[in-house]
Amino acid sequence: MKNRKLIILITIVGYTLLCFIIFYYMAIPNIIERRAKDLGLMHYDGNKDKFVAKDSINIIGWEIYYLQFGNMNGYYGF
């Protein structure tokens, strides 16, 4: 009975870690890429058939805040 509980616990922890890894490596880059497109920091490259970062960009404080949080709620500037 104790072995069964241990196996269930290990399985739950394993699936939780797997979900976290999938979210971290797949979802977060897509979210940040979408936010960078919103700010105009990326452009479409027809040769590569995807969006790539512009060659030169200037990022100011509110743009960094938007990339991190996805909104401007709570931003007071410096």
ABEGO torsion letter per residue (X at the ends): XAAAAAAAAAAAAAAAAAAAAAAAAAAAAAAAAAAAAAAGABBBBAAAGBBBBBABBBBBAAAAAAAAAGBABGBAEX
